[in-house]
Structures are given as C-alpha cells and as structure tokens.
C-alpha cells in the first residue's frame, strides 16, 4: 500500500493529471444525495459511504493533483486538536502513608506542552511536600490523592481540571484549572480574558462578595468569609459552564469553613462582558 501511494505521488509530480473542474463538487453532491435519501432509521452503512466519499476528496485530490495539494495547504486550521494521550501514575504505600497521583499528558499543540510542564511542576511540588510530610509524621497516617478530568473540549476551548486531596487528621481539597484557547494555541489565565485597562478584579470581587451575602441571607446554615476575599487574583481558578457563564472556584478553607468544601460562583455575563477583550 505504501508503494502504491508513493507511485501516485511521484506520477503527480512528473505527469499532468488534470482532474475535472467539478470533481470536488461531484463528491459533495454524492454526499448530499446520500443524506437526502437516508431511510427513516439511520444506517451505519450509509454513514460509512458518506465518510468514504469525504475521505476520497481529502486523499485522492492531493495525491493526484499537485495544484489541489498546494491549495489545501492554504486552508486555515480552525483550532488545535488538544487531547489527553496518556497518564503517569505514581503510587506509594508504606503502611502509614499512601499516595496515588495521576498526571495527565496532553498532545496536539504547543500550548498542550506548556500545560504538561505546568501540571508536572505542580504535582512534583505536591509529591515533595508529601515526602516531607511522611518524614515529619512518622507513624501517623496521611495520604495524597491527585486526579484529573477534562471540563471543556470544544472547537475553540479546552479546560483540564486537576484535583488534589491531602489527608492527615482531616482532609484538604484543592484544584488547579488549565485552559487552552485552541484558536490561538495559547494557555489562558483569568486575567487574559479581560482588557489590560479594565478593573476586572474589583468587579469580580464585589460580585462574589455579593453572592456570599445573598447565600447566607437565604440559608442560615451557609457560612462564608467575604472579609477574607480581598481581591480576585490573575490566576484565580475558573471555568465556563454549559451556559457559557464564567464560574470562579475557590479551594477548601479559603473563603468558607472546610465543611462547605470548594465553593463555586457563577458570574452573570452582564457583570463582566464590557470588560472582555
């Protein structure tokens, strides 16, 4: 098969193989016809035929026509394809202390490698702290668990969440969120969402404090520490939910008692939309 492909490429360079001008149009007409005549119950064979026709356009045209190959090189890439390709797992157990650390490995873009480096640096620091903890605690029990999940993976945006739980006498949960703008292939932090001249930190801080007070007024069992929130920093954890709202996430114990876990605050778009880039 490789020899056949090589022969096509060589002949494409040496001989003029003019394709009909409407070649690509015929392929897409065929695809459209298949779609229009599909049975009431979708057939996997019909989808396969559509995919085969599209694949023929992507493979046959560049291989046979040098001009078509050159034209395809000018088609802009819509965005990086970021994906989790593997995990590095670290497991430790000495009878008193245990660690289970799963570190994701991203691929598909330069920004993915930047995120890999950042995640590795953070998890390395956690493991060093855990090793020191083991030495200090002696035969007292303690453990470290690190897990991860993909929060968002759209055509234009990718968000990876890494969660850590440290347990000694009690547990402490904290997270880090890593974002990639696929359109620009850049790693994005919270401050990157806003114009440089915008006072976004003050605006978001006021809104989070307002929501804290509102929640405590509505629920006598809710407890927040609005006075502890002096300002929203440039590296504040965040993500976009399914409604497209900006959600700010706080580590355990930072602005609430440990019993309330990791609080989240969805910020309405009208609060910050005029501050966005």
Secondary structure, DSSP 8 states (H G I E B T S, - for coil): -HHHHHHHHHHHHHS-----TTHHHHHHHHHHHHHHT--SS--HHHHHHHHHHHHHHHHHHHHH-HHHHHHHHTS-------EEEEEEEEEEE-SSEEEEEEEEEEESSHHHHHHHHHHHHHHHHHHHHHHHHHHHHTTS-EEEEEEEEEEEE-SSEEEEEEEEEEESSSEEEEEEEEEEETTTTEEE-GGGGB-TT--HHHHHHHHHHHHHHHHHHH-TT--B-GGG-----TT--EEE-TT--EEEE--TTTSB-GGG-S-EEEE-HHHHGGGB-
